[in-house]
Amino acid sequence: MSETSNQNTSDNLEITQERLVLSDRDRDLFISVMENPPELKGKLKDAIHKYIEQYGKS
């Protein structure tokens, strides 16, 4: 596993990158979920709608 970090001092933001090695089964599952995400439900869906109402969609 390789890890790289960069520090942006003006925003005090740390960006970290990691490489994961997945089995074929895990890779296929990950790609499937990214291409066909599950429907949002419950508190997460409510929180997103409240955020959009308060701050807009940008």
Buried (B, 14 or more C-beta within 10 A) or exposed (E): EEEEEEEEEEEEEEEEEEEEEEEEEEEEEEEEEEEEEEEEEEEEEEEEEEEEEEEEEE
